[in-house]
Amino acid sequence: MTTEAHIKKEKEKARLLRKSRWWQNKINNASCHYCKRSLKKSDATMDHIVPLSRGGTSVRGNVVVCCKECNTRKKSDLPVEELLK
Ligand SMILES: [Zn+2]
């Protein structure tokens, strides 16, 4: 499978996972996985520990709750990490 097809499929799975009772419970009174600050439900985002672009999947064991800032920072860190490979 191509990376693009993999990402597309896993993004769809992530969309469904966000609607799940499991995720909804998780973002209730959640705190950011990275900076540990407490989050309102509306500020909670889903982050893939192993990014989809690196073969990560949208499964419970690979997603964490984090704030928008950490999610954005992590995403912008990726290209740098790629350069270090
Ligand atoms: Zn954070």
PDB file of the backbone (N, CA, C, O) and the ligand in Angstrom, with CONECT records:
HET     ZN  A 101       1
ATOM      1  N   MET A   1       0.855  -1.203   0.000  1.00  0.00           N
ATOM      2  CA  MET A   1       0.000   0.000   0.000  1.00  0.00           C
ATOM      3  C   MET A   1       0.883   1.243   0.000  1.00  0.00           C
ATOM      4  O   MET A   1       1.924   1.284   0.655  1.00  0.00           O
ATOM      5  N   THR A   2       0.448   2.250  -0.746  1.00  0.00           N
ATOM      6  CA  THR A   2       1.219   3.491  -0.752  1.00  0.00           C
ATOM      7  C   THR A   2       0.994   4.238   0.559  1.00  0.00           C
ATOM      8  O   THR A   2       0.014   4.001   1.266  1.00  0.00           O
ATOM      9  N   THR A   3       1.907   5.132   0.866  1.00  0.00           N
ATOM     10  CA  THR A   3       1.780   5.931   2.080  1.00  0.00           C
ATOM     11  C   THR A   3       0.496   6.753   2.022  1.00  0.00           C
ATOM     12  O   THR A   3      -0.224   6.863   3.015  1.00  0.00           O
ATOM     13  N   GLU A   4       0.216   7.325   0.865  1.00  0.00           N
ATOM     14  CA  GLU A   4      -0.982   8.164   0.713  1.00  0.00           C
ATOM     15  C   GLU A   4      -2.251   7.370   0.998  1.00  0.00           C
ATOM     16  O   GLU A   4      -3.151   7.856   1.682  1.00  0.00           O
ATOM     17  N   ALA A   5      -2.322   6.161   0.480  1.00  0.00           N
ATOM     18  CA  ALA A   5      -3.502   5.323   0.689  1.00  0.00           C
ATOM     19  C   ALA A   5      -3.619   4.931   2.159  1.00  0.00           C
ATOM     20  O   ALA A   5      -4.712   4.901   2.725  1.00  0.00           O
ATOM     21  N   HIS A   6      -2.474   4.632   2.761  1.00  0.00           N
ATOM     22  CA  HIS A   6      -2.441   4.276   4.175  1.00  0.00           C
ATOM     23  C   HIS A   6      -2.962   5.440   5.020  1.00  0.00           C
ATOM     24  O   HIS A   6      -3.807   5.248   5.895  1.00  0.00           O
ATOM     25  N   ILE A   7      -2.456   6.642   4.756  1.00  0.00           N
ATOM     26  CA  ILE A   7      -2.859   7.822   5.529  1.00  0.00           C
ATOM     27  C   ILE A   7      -4.346   8.088   5.364  1.00  0.00           C
ATOM     28  O   ILE A   7      -5.045   8.394   6.329  1.00  0.00           O
ATOM     29  N   LYS A   8      -4.818   7.968   4.141  1.00  0.00           N
ATOM     30  CA  LYS A   8      -6.229   8.214   3.871  1.00  0.00           C
ATOM     31  C   LYS A   8      -7.108   7.249   4.679  1.00  0.00           C
ATOM     32  O   LYS A   8      -8.096   7.652   5.293  1.00  0.00           O
ATOM     33  N   LYS A   9      -6.729   5.983   4.662  1.00  0.00           N
ATOM     34  CA  LYS A   9      -7.497   4.963   5.366  1.00  0.00           C
ATOM     35  C   LYS A   9      -7.461   5.211   6.878  1.00  0.00           C
ATOM     36  O   LYS A   9      -8.487   5.121   7.553  1.00  0.00           O
ATOM     37  N   GLU A  10      -6.267   5.525   7.403  1.00  0.00           N
ATOM     38  CA  GLU A  10      -6.127   5.714   8.849  1.00  0.00           C
ATOM     39  C   GLU A  10      -6.784   7.012   9.324  1.00  0.00           C
ATOM     40  O   GLU A  10      -7.260   7.091  10.457  1.00  0.00           O
ATOM     41  N   LYS A  11      -6.809   8.024   8.459  1.00  0.00           N
ATOM     42  CA  LYS A  11      -7.493   9.264   8.829  1.00  0.00           C
ATOM     43  C   LYS A  11      -8.982   9.011   8.967  1.00  0.00           C
ATOM     44  O   LYS A  11      -9.638   9.554   9.856  1.00  0.00           O
ATOM     45  N   GLU A  12      -9.502   8.190   8.088  1.00  0.00           N
ATOM     46  CA  GLU A  12     -10.909   7.820   8.160  1.00  0.00           C
ATOM     47  C   GLU A  12     -11.181   7.066   9.464  1.00  0.00           C
ATOM     48  O   GLU A  12     -12.187   7.308  10.132  1.00  0.00           O
ATOM     49  N   LYS A  13     -10.278   6.152   9.815  1.00  0.00           N
ATOM     50  CA  LYS A  13     -10.422   5.414  11.075  1.00  0.00           C
ATOM     51  C   LYS A  13     -10.350   6.360  12.272  1.00  0.00           C
ATOM     52  O   LYS A  13     -11.071   6.184  13.254  1.00  0.00           O
ATOM     53  N   ALA A  14      -9.475   7.366  12.185  1.00  0.00           N
ATOM     54  CA  ALA A  14      -9.340   8.339  13.278  1.00  0.00           C
ATOM     55  C   ALA A  14     -10.634   9.131  13.443  1.00  0.00           C
ATOM     56  O   ALA A  14     -11.053   9.438  14.559  1.00  0.00           O
ATOM     57  N   ARG A  15     -11.253   9.454  12.320  1.00  0.00           N
ATOM     58  CA  ARG A  15     -12.504  10.201  12.346  1.00  0.00           C
ATOM     59  C   ARG A  15     -13.566   9.389  13.106  1.00  0.00           C
ATOM     60  O   ARG A  15     -14.304   9.933  13.927  1.00  0.00           O
ATOM     61  N   LEU A  16     -13.630   8.120  12.829  1.00  0.00           N
ATOM     62  CA  LEU A  16     -14.586   7.249  13.505  1.00  0.00           C
ATOM     63  C   LEU A  16     -14.233   7.080  14.981  1.00  0.00           C
ATOM     64  O   LEU A  16     -15.106   7.051  15.848  1.00  0.00           O
ATOM     65  N   LEU A  17     -12.931   6.971  15.242  1.00  0.00           N
ATOM     66  CA  LEU A  17     -12.460   6.780  16.622  1.00  0.00           C
ATOM     67  C   LEU A  17     -12.829   7.988  17.482  1.00  0.00           C
ATOM     68  O   LEU A  17     -13.162   7.839  18.657  1.00  0.00           O
ATOM     69  N   ARG A  18     -12.768   9.198  16.887  1.00  0.00           N
ATOM     70  CA  ARG A  18     -13.127  10.415  17.624  1.00  0.00           C
ATOM     71  C   ARG A  18     -14.586  10.417  18.041  1.00  0.00           C
ATOM     72  O   ARG A  18     -14.965  11.074  19.011  1.00  0.00           O
ATOM     73  N   LYS A  19     -15.396   9.681  17.306  1.00  0.00           N
ATOM     74  CA  LYS A  19     -16.815   9.638  17.626  1.00  0.00           C
ATOM     75  C   LYS A  19     -17.133   8.552  18.644  1.00  0.00           C
ATOM     76  O   LYS A  19     -18.249   8.484  19.160  1.00  0.00           O
ATOM     77  N   SER A  20     -16.168   7.721  18.927  1.00  0.00           N
ATOM     78  CA  SER A  20     -16.428   6.572  19.796  1.00  0.00           C
ATOM     79  C   SER A  20     -16.608   7.006  21.247  1.00  0.00           C
ATOM     80  O   SER A  20     -16.082   8.028  21.687  1.00  0.00           O
ATOM     81  N   ARG A  21     -17.364   6.199  21.966  1.00  0.00           N
ATOM     82  CA  ARG A  21     -17.576   6.449  23.385  1.00  0.00           C
ATOM     83  C   ARG A  21     -16.236   6.454  24.121  1.00  0.00           C
ATOM     84  O   ARG A  21     -16.026   7.243  25.042  1.00  0.00           O
ATOM     85  N   TRP A  22     -15.348   5.579  23.708  1.00  0.00           N
ATOM     86  CA  TRP A  22     -14.023   5.484  24.330  1.00  0.00           C
ATOM     87  C   TRP A  22     -13.300   6.823  24.272  1.00  0.00           C
ATOM     88  O   TRP A  22     -12.766   7.297  25.275  1.00  0.00           O
ATOM     89  N   TRP A  23     -13.289   7.428  23.080  1.00  0.00           N
ATOM     90  CA  TRP A  23     -12.610   8.720  22.925  1.00  0.00           C
ATOM     91  C   TRP A  23     -13.336   9.825  23.666  1.00  0.00           C
ATOM     92  O   TRP A  23     -12.708  10.668  24.307  1.00  0.00           O
ATOM     93  N   GLN A  24     -14.664   9.823  23.580  1.00  0.00           N
ATOM     94  CA  GLN A  24     -15.441  10.851  24.262  1.00  0.00           C
ATOM     95  C   GLN A  24     -15.187  10.815  25.772  1.00  0.00           C
ATOM     96  O   GLN A  24     -15.096  11.858  26.420  1.00  0.00           O
ATOM     97  N   ASN A  25     -15.074   9.609  26.321  1.00  0.00           N
ATOM     98  CA  ASN A  25     -14.746   9.479  27.744  1.00  0.00           C
ATOM     99  C   ASN A  25     -13.347  10.007  28.019  1.00  0.00           C
ATOM    100  O   ASN A  25     -13.091  10.655  29.033  1.00  0.00           O
ATOM    101  N   LYS A  26     -12.453   9.713  27.087  1.00  0.00           N
ATOM    102  CA  LYS A  26     -11.055  10.087  27.242  1.00  0.00           C
ATOM    103  C   LYS A  26     -10.865  11.603  27.275  1.00  0.00           C
ATOM    104  O   LYS A  26     -10.023  12.112  28.014  1.00  0.00           O
ATOM    105  N   ILE A  27     -11.651  12.322  26.470  1.00  0.00           N
ATOM    106  CA  ILE A  27     -11.457  13.774  26.428  1.00  0.00           C
ATOM    107  C   ILE A  27     -12.280  14.518  27.476  1.00  0.00           C
ATOM    108  O   ILE A  27     -12.207  15.742  27.579  1.00  0.00           O
ATOM    109  N   ASN A  28     -13.054  13.777  28.244  1.00  0.00           N
ATOM    110  CA  ASN A  28     -13.765  14.380  29.369  1.00  0.00           C
ATOM    111  C   ASN A  28     -12.782  14.563  30.511  1.00  0.00           C
ATOM    112  O   ASN A  28     -12.192  13.591  30.984  1.00  0.00           O
ATOM    113  N   ASN A  29     -12.601  15.796  30.956  1.00  0.00           N
ATOM    114  CA  ASN A  29     -11.624  16.075  32.021  1.00  0.00           C
ATOM    115  C   ASN A  29     -10.232  15.554  31.672  1.00  0.00           C
ATOM    116  O   ASN A  29      -9.526  15.021  32.528  1.00  0.00           O
ATOM    117  N   ALA A  30      -9.852  15.712  30.429  1.00  0.00           N
ATOM    118  CA  ALA A  30      -8.554  15.208  29.984  1.00  0.00           C
ATOM    119  C   ALA A  30      -7.447  16.201  30.298  1.00  0.00           C
ATOM    120  O   ALA A  30      -7.696  17.376  30.569  1.00  0.00           O
ATOM    121  N   SER A  31      -6.214  15.700  30.255  1.00  0.00           N
ATOM    122  CA  SER A  31      -5.085  16.608  30.302  1.00  0.00           C
ATOM    123  C   SER A  31      -4.158  16.248  29.145  1.00  0.00           C
ATOM    124  O   SER A  31      -4.145  15.113  28.668  1.00  0.00           O
ATOM    125  N   CYS A  32      -3.392  17.231  28.711  1.00  0.00           N
ATOM    126  CA  CYS A  32      -2.525  17.032  27.547  1.00  0.00           C
ATOM    127  C   CYS A  32      -1.470  15.968  27.847  1.00  0.00           C
ATOM    128  O   CYS A  32      -0.837  15.987  28.903  1.00  0.00           O
ATOM    129  N   HIS A  33      -1.291  15.054  26.915  1.00  0.00           N
ATOM    130  CA  HIS A  33      -0.322  13.981  27.065  1.00  0.00           C
ATOM    131  C   HIS A  33       1.108  14.527  27.170  1.00  0.00           C
ATOM    132  O   HIS A  33       1.964  13.914  27.808  1.00  0.00           O
ATOM    133  N   TYR A  34       1.361  15.680  26.542  1.00  0.00           N
ATOM    134  CA  TYR A  34       2.726  16.218  26.474  1.00  0.00           C
ATOM    135  C   TYR A  34       3.009  17.269  27.542  1.00  0.00           C
ATOM    136  O   TYR A  34       3.988  17.151  28.279  1.00  0.00           O
ATOM    137  N   CYS A  35       2.155  18.308  27.635  1.00  0.00           N
ATOM    138  CA  CYS A  35       2.457  19.376  28.592  1.00  0.00           C
ATOM    139  C   CYS A  35       1.660  19.238  29.890  1.00  0.00           C
ATOM    140  O   CYS A  35       1.846  20.014  30.828  1.00  0.00           O
ATOM    141  N   LYS A  36       0.757  18.226  29.934  1.00  0.00           N
ATOM    142  CA  LYS A  36       0.032  17.858  31.160  1.00  0.00           C
ATOM    143  C   LYS A  36      -0.987  18.871  31.639  1.00  0.00           C
ATOM    144  O   LYS A  36      -1.579  18.682  32.702  1.00  0.00           O
ATOM    145  N   ARG A  37      -1.212  19.948  30.885  1.00  0.00           N
ATOM    146  CA  ARG A  37      -2.223  20.878  31.375  1.00  0.00           C
ATOM    147  C   ARG A  37      -3.615  20.321  31.101  1.00  0.00           C
ATOM    148  O   ARG A  37      -3.830  19.563  30.156  1.00  0.00           O
ATOM    149  N   SER A  38      -4.554  20.723  31.960  1.00  0.00           N
ATOM    150  CA  SER A  38      -5.896  20.181  31.809  1.00  0.00           C
ATOM    151  C   SER A  38      -6.595  20.857  30.632  1.00  0.00           C
ATOM    152  O   SER A  38      -6.385  22.036  30.348  1.00  0.00           O
ATOM    153  N   LEU A  39      -7.416  20.083  29.971  1.00  0.00           N
ATOM    154  CA  LEU A  39      -8.025  20.548  28.733  1.00  0.00           C
ATOM    155  C   LEU A  39      -9.536  20.535  28.811  1.00  0.00           C
ATOM    156  O   LEU A  39     -10.148  19.644  29.400  1.00  0.00           O
ATOM    157  N   LYS A  40     -10.114  21.551  28.198  1.00  0.00           N
ATOM    158  CA  LYS A  40     -11.550  21.519  27.996  1.00  0.00           C
ATOM    159  C   LYS A  40     -11.779  20.569  26.829  1.00  0.00           C
ATOM    160  O   LYS A  40     -10.906  20.370  25.985  1.00  0.00           O
ATOM    161  N   LYS A  41     -12.958  19.995  26.802  1.00  0.00           N
ATOM    162  CA  LYS A  41     -13.294  19.049  25.738  1.00  0.00           C
ATOM    163  C   LYS A  41     -13.043  19.661  24.354  1.00  0.00           C
ATOM    164  O   LYS A  41     -12.555  19.000  23.437  1.00  0.00           O
ATOM    165  N   SER A  42     -13.395  20.952  24.238  1.00  0.00           N
ATOM    166  CA  SER A  42     -13.268  21.616  22.936  1.00  0.00           C
ATOM    167  C   SER A  42     -11.816  21.875  22.537  1.00  0.00           C
ATOM    168  O   SER A  42     -11.528  22.134  21.368  1.00  0.00           O
ATOM    169  N   ASP A  43     -10.907  21.807  23.504  1.00  0.00           N
ATOM    170  CA  ASP A  43      -9.496  22.047  23.207  1.00  0.00           C
ATOM    171  C   ASP A  43      -8.706  20.754  23.017  1.00  0.00           C
ATOM    172  O   ASP A  43      -7.540  20.784  22.626  1.00  0.00           O
ATOM    173  N   ALA A  44      -9.343  19.628  23.293  1.00  0.00           N
ATOM    174  CA  ALA A  44      -8.638  18.352  23.194  1.00  0.00           C
ATOM    175  C   ALA A  44      -8.529  17.904  21.737  1.00  0.00           C
ATOM    176  O   ALA A  44      -9.513  17.903  20.998  1.00  0.00           O
ATOM    177  N   THR A  45      -7.336  17.531  21.346  1.00  0.00           N
ATOM    178  CA  THR A  45      -7.144  17.014  19.993  1.00  0.00           C
ATOM    179  C   THR A  45      -6.563  15.606  20.075  1.00  0.00           C
ATOM    180  O   THR A  45      -6.044  15.188  21.110  1.00  0.00           O
ATOM    181  N   MET A  46      -6.661  14.891  18.966  1.00  0.00           N
ATOM    182  CA  MET A  46      -6.140  13.527  18.903  1.00  0.00           C
ATOM    183  C   MET A  46      -4.771  13.555  18.243  1.00  0.00           C
ATOM    184  O   MET A  46      -4.605  14.107  17.156  1.00  0.00           O
ATOM    185  N   ASP A  47      -3.801  12.960  18.906  1.00  0.00           N
ATOM    186  CA  ASP A  47      -2.473  12.887  18.310  1.00  0.00           C
ATOM    187  C   ASP A  47      -2.053  11.430  18.155  1.00  0.00           C
ATOM    188  O   ASP A  47      -2.272  10.607  19.045  1.00  0.00           O
ATOM    189  N   HIS A  48      -1.449  11.128  17.015  1.00  0.00           N
ATOM    190  CA  HIS A  48      -0.928   9.777  16.775  1.00  0.00           C
ATOM    191  C   HIS A  48       0.502   9.709  17.291  1.00  0.00           C
ATOM    192  O   HIS A  48       1.346  10.507  16.883  1.00  0.00           O
ATOM    193  N   ILE A  49       0.781   8.774  18.176  1.00  0.00           N
ATOM    194  CA  ILE A  49       2.128   8.652  18.738  1.00  0.00           C
ATOM    195  C   ILE A  49       3.112   8.323  17.606  1.00  0.00           C
ATOM    196  O   ILE A  49       4.120   9.005  17.425  1.00  0.00           O
ATOM    197  N   VAL A  50       2.800   7.277  16.860  1.00  0.00           N
ATOM    198  CA  VAL A  50       3.553   7.012  15.622  1.00  0.00           C
ATOM    199  C   VAL A  50       2.741   7.666  14.506  1.00  0.00           C
ATOM    200  O   VAL A  50       1.630   7.224  14.213  1.00  0.00           O
ATOM    201  N   PRO A  51       3.280   8.715  13.878  1.00  0.00           N
ATOM    202  CA  PRO A  51       2.506   9.430  12.863  1.00  0.00           C
ATOM    203  C   PRO A  51       2.067   8.509  11.714  1.00  0.00           C
ATOM    204  O   PRO A  51       2.750   7.546  11.365  1.00  0.00           O
ATOM    205  N   LEU A  52       0.919   8.838  11.148  1.00  0.00           N
ATOM    206  CA  LEU A  52       0.415   8.035  10.034  1.00  0.00           C
ATOM    207  C   LEU A  52       1.420   8.006   8.889  1.00  0.00           C
ATOM    208  O   LEU A  52       1.548   7.009   8.179  1.00  0.00           O
ATOM    209  N   SER A  53       2.128   9.116   8.726  1.00  0.00           N
ATOM    210  CA  SER A  53       3.102   9.195   7.634  1.00  0.00           C
ATOM    211  C   SER A  53       4.275   8.238   7.834  1.00  0.00           C
ATOM    212  O   SER A  53       5.056   7.991   6.916  1.00  0.00           O
ATOM    213  N   ARG A  54       4.381   7.706   9.051  1.00  0.00           N
ATOM    214  CA  ARG A  54       5.451   6.732   9.312  1.00  0.00           C
ATOM    215  C   ARG A  54       4.888   5.345   9.546  1.00  0.00           C
ATOM    216  O   ARG A  54       5.542   4.487  10.139  1.00  0.00           O
ATOM    217  N   GLY A  55       3.693   5.138   9.082  1.00  0.00           N
ATOM    218  CA  GLY A  55       3.108   3.809   9.193  1.00  0.00           C
ATOM    219  C   GLY A  55       2.280   3.586  10.438  1.00  0.00           C
ATOM    220  O   GLY A  55       1.836   2.467  10.695  1.00  0.00           O
ATOM    221  N   GLY A  56       2.064   4.642  11.220  1.00  0.00           N
ATOM    222  CA  GLY A  56       1.224   4.525  12.413  1.00  0.00           C
ATOM    223  C   GLY A  56      -0.221   4.265  12.025  1.00  0.00           C
ATOM    224  O   GLY A  56      -0.635   4.545  10.900  1.00  0.00           O
ATOM    225  N   THR A  57      -0.980   3.729  12.963  1.00  0.00           N
ATOM    226  CA  THR A  57      -2.378   3.439  12.681  1.00  0.00           C
ATOM    227  C   THR A  57      -3.284   4.124  13.703  1.00  0.00           C
ATOM    228  O   THR A  57      -2.840   4.552  14.768  1.00  0.00           O
ATOM    229  N   SER A  58      -4.551   4.214  13.350  1.00  0.00           N
ATOM    230  CA  SER A  58      -5.530   4.838  14.243  1.00  0.00           C
ATOM    231  C   SER A  58      -6.145   3.783  15.153  1.00  0.00           C
ATOM    232  O   SER A  58      -7.302   3.396  14.991  1.00  0.00           O
ATOM    233  N   VAL A  59      -5.363   3.337  16.092  1.00  0.00           N
ATOM    234  CA  VAL A  59      -5.843   2.367  17.075  1.00  0.00           C
ATOM    235  C   VAL A  59      -5.674   2.980  18.459  1.00  0.00           C
ATOM    236  O   VAL A  59      -4.894   3.913  18.651  1.00  0.00           O
ATOM    237  N   ARG A  60      -6.414   2.440  19.415  1.00  0.00           N
ATOM    238  CA  ARG A  60      -6.391   3.014  20.761  1.00  0.00           C
ATOM    239  C   ARG A  60      -4.981   3.158  21.322  1.00  0.00           C
ATOM    240  O   ARG A  60      -4.680   4.143  21.996  1.00  0.00           O
ATOM    241  N   GLY A  61      -4.131   2.200  21.054  1.00  0.00           N
ATOM    242  CA  GLY A  61      -2.779   2.229  21.611  1.00  0.00           C
ATOM    243  C   GLY A  61      -1.871   3.250  20.953  1.00  0.00           C
ATOM    244  O   GLY A  61      -0.774   3.510  21.447  1.00  0.00           O
ATOM    245  N   ASN A  62      -2.308   3.828  19.850  1.00  0.00           N
ATOM    246  CA  ASN A  62      -1.440   4.777  19.146  1.00  0.00           C
ATOM    247  C   ASN A  62      -1.962   6.205  19.151  1.00  0.00           C
ATOM    248  O   ASN A  62      -1.403   7.069  18.476  1.00  0.00           O
ATOM    249  N   VAL A  63      -3.020   6.462  19.898  1.00  0.00           N
ATOM    250  CA  VAL A  63      -3.511   7.838  19.949  1.00  0.00           C
ATOM    251  C   VAL A  63      -3.559   8.349  21.383  1.00  0.00           C
ATOM    252  O   VAL A  63      -3.851   7.602  22.317  1.00  0.00           O
ATOM    253  N   VAL A  64      -3.270   9.627  21.537  1.00  0.00           N
ATOM    254  CA  VAL A  64      -3.324  10.261  22.851  1.00  0.00           C
ATOM    255  C   VAL A  64      -4.077  11.587  22.733  1.00  0.00           C
ATOM    256  O   VAL A  64      -4.217  12.149  21.647  1.00  0.00           O
ATOM    257  N   VAL A  65      -4.552  12.063  23.873  1.00  0.00           N
ATOM    258  CA  VAL A  65      -5.196  13.372  23.917  1.00  0.00           C
ATOM    259  C   VAL A  65      -4.108  14.414  24.122  1.00  0.00           C
ATOM    260  O   VAL A  65      -3.270  14.269  25.012  1.00  0.00           O
ATOM    261  N   CYS A  66      -4.110  15.449  23.318  1.00  0.00           N
ATOM    262  CA  CYS A  66      -3.192  16.550  23.604  1.00  0.00           C
ATOM    263  C   CYS A  66      -3.830  17.872  23.212  1.00  0.00           C
ATOM    264  O   CYS A  66      -4.856  17.901  22.533  1.00  0.00           O
ATOM    265  N   CYS A  67      -3.208  18.975  23.650  1.00  0.00           N
ATOM    266  CA  CYS A  67      -3.761  20.290  23.353  1.00  0.00           C
ATOM    267  C   CYS A  67      -3.386  20.674  21.928  1.00  0.00           C
ATOM    268  O   CYS A  67      -2.512  20.067  21.309  1.00  0.00           O
ATOM    269  N   LYS A  68      -4.071  21.697  21.426  1.00  0.00           N
ATOM    270  CA  LYS A  68      -3.826  22.123  20.048  1.00  0.00           C
ATOM    271  C   LYS A  68      -2.382  22.573  19.852  1.00  0.00           C
ATOM    272  O   LYS A  68      -1.763  22.300  18.823  1.00  0.00           O
ATOM    273  N   GLU A  69      -1.854  23.277  20.874  1.00  0.00           N
ATOM    274  CA  GLU A  69      -0.494  23.798  20.757  1.00  0.00           C
ATOM    275  C   GLU A  69       0.529  22.671  20.594  1.00  0.00           C
ATOM    276  O   GLU A  69       1.400  22.732  19.727  1.00  0.00           O
ATOM    277  N   CYS A  70       0.411  21.634  21.444  1.00  0.00           N
ATOM    278  CA  CYS A  70       1.362  20.526  21.364  1.00  0.00           C
ATOM    279  C   CYS A  70       1.190  19.764  20.043  1.00  0.00           C
ATOM    280  O   CYS A  70       2.166  19.322  19.437  1.00  0.00           O
ATOM    281  N   ASN A  71      -0.040  19.622  19.622  1.00  0.00           N
ATOM    282  CA  ASN A  71      -0.296  18.922  18.366  1.00  0.00           C
ATOM    283  C   ASN A  71       0.348  19.668  17.206  1.00  0.00           C
ATOM    284  O   ASN A  71       0.987  19.066  16.343  1.00  0.00           O
ATOM    285  N   THR A  72       0.172  20.980  17.197  1.00  0.00           N
ATOM    286  CA  THR A  72       0.744  21.804  16.131  1.00  0.00           C
ATOM    287  C   THR A  72       2.268  21.763  16.180  1.00  0.00           C
ATOM    288  O   THR A  72       2.934  21.643  15.151  1.00  0.00           O
ATOM    289  N   ARG A  73       2.806  21.866  17.390  1.00  0.00           N
ATOM    290  CA  ARG A  73       4.252  21.846  17.553  1.00  0.00           C
ATOM    291  C   ARG A  73       4.823  20.516  17.071  1.00  0.00           C
ATOM    292  O   ARG A  73       5.847  20.478  16.389  1.00  0.00           O
ATOM    293  N   LYS A  74       4.148  19.427  17.434  1.00  0.00           N
ATOM    294  CA  LYS A  74       4.638  18.105  17.067  1.00  0.00           C
ATOM    295  C   LYS A  74       4.650  17.956  15.542  1.00  0.00           C
ATOM    296  O   LYS A  74       5.587  17.409  14.961  1.00  0.00           O
ATOM    297  N   LYS A  75       3.588  18.457  14.913  1.00  0.00           N
ATOM    298  CA  LYS A  75       3.494  18.355  13.459  1.00  0.00           C
ATOM    299  C   LYS A  75       4.594  19.158  12.786  1.00  0.00           C
ATOM    300  O   LYS A  75       5.197  18.715  11.809  1.00  0.00           O
ATOM    301  N   SER A  76       4.849  20.369  13.335  1.00  0.00           N
ATOM    302  CA  SER A  76       5.862  21.197  12.698  1.00  0.00           C
ATOM    303  C   SER A  76       7.264  20.664  12.970  1.00  0.00           C
ATOM    304  O   SER A  76       8.216  21.017  12.274  1.00  0.00           O
ATOM    305  N   ASP A  77       7.387  19.812  13.988  1.00  0.00           N
ATOM    306  CA  ASP A  77       8.697  19.203  14.279  1.00  0.00           C
ATOM    307  C   ASP A  77       9.043  18.116  13.278  1.00  0.00           C
ATOM    308  O   ASP A  77      10.216  17.804  13.070  1.00  0.00           O
ATOM    309  N   LEU A  78       8.037  17.548  12.667  1.00  0.00           N
ATOM    310  CA  LEU A  78       8.263  16.388  11.812  1.00  0.00           C
ATOM    311  C   LEU A  78       9.295  16.561  10.712  1.00  0.00           C
ATOM    312  O   LEU A  78      10.179  15.717  10.564  1.00  0.00           O
ATOM    313  N   PRO A  79       9.205  17.652   9.924  1.00  0.00           N
ATOM    314  CA  PRO A  79      10.168  17.780   8.832  1.00  0.00           C
ATOM    315  C   PRO A  79      11.602  17.767   9.325  1.00  0.00           C
ATOM    316  O   PRO A  79      12.483  17.208   8.673  1.00  0.00           O
ATOM    317  N   VAL A  80      11.840  18.392  10.493  1.00  0.00           N
ATOM    318  CA  VAL A  80      13.180  18.412  11.068  1.00  0.00           C
ATOM    319  C   VAL A  80      13.623  16.985  11.404  1.00  0.00           C
ATOM    320  O   VAL A  80      14.743  16.574  11.099  1.00  0.00           O
ATOM    321  N   GLU A  81      12.721  16.250  12.034  1.00  0.00           N
ATOM    322  CA  GLU A  81      13.046  14.866  12.364  1.00  0.00           C
ATOM    323  C   GLU A  81      13.369  14.055  11.116  1.00  0.00           C
ATOM    324  O   GLU A  81      14.266  13.213  11.108  1.00  0.00           O
ATOM    325  N   GLU A  82      12.612  14.335  10.069  1.00  0.00           N
ATOM    326  CA  GLU A  82      12.845  13.611   8.815  1.00  0.00           C
ATOM    327  C   GLU A  82      14.259  13.881   8.300  1.00  0.00           C
ATOM    328  O   GLU A  82      14.921  12.989   7.770  1.00  0.00           O
ATOM    329  N   LEU A  83      14.712  15.139   8.467  1.00  0.00           N
ATOM    330  CA  LEU A  83      16.049  15.495   8.006  1.00  0.00           C
ATOM    331  C   LEU A  83      17.139  14.768   8.790  1.00  0.00           C
ATOM    332  O   LEU A  83      18.224  14.503   8.273  1.00  0.00           O
ATOM    333  N   LEU A  84      16.830  14.455  10.040  1.00  0.00           N
ATOM    334  CA  LEU A  84      17.836  13.824  10.896  1.00  0.00           C
ATOM    335  C   LEU A  84      17.967  12.314  10.683  1.00  0.00           C
ATOM    336  O   LEU A  84      18.878  11.676  11.210  1.00  0.00           O
ATOM    337  N   LYS A  85      17.059  11.771   9.918  1.00  0.00           N
ATOM    338  CA  LYS A  85      17.071  10.324   9.707  1.00  0.00           C
ATOM    339  C   LYS A  85      18.376   9.861   9.042  1.00  0.00           C
ATOM    340  O   LYS A  85      18.552   8.669   8.791  1.00  0.00           O
TER     341      LYS A  85
HETATM  342 ZN    ZN A 101      -0.006  20.318  25.484  1.00  0.00          ZN2+
END
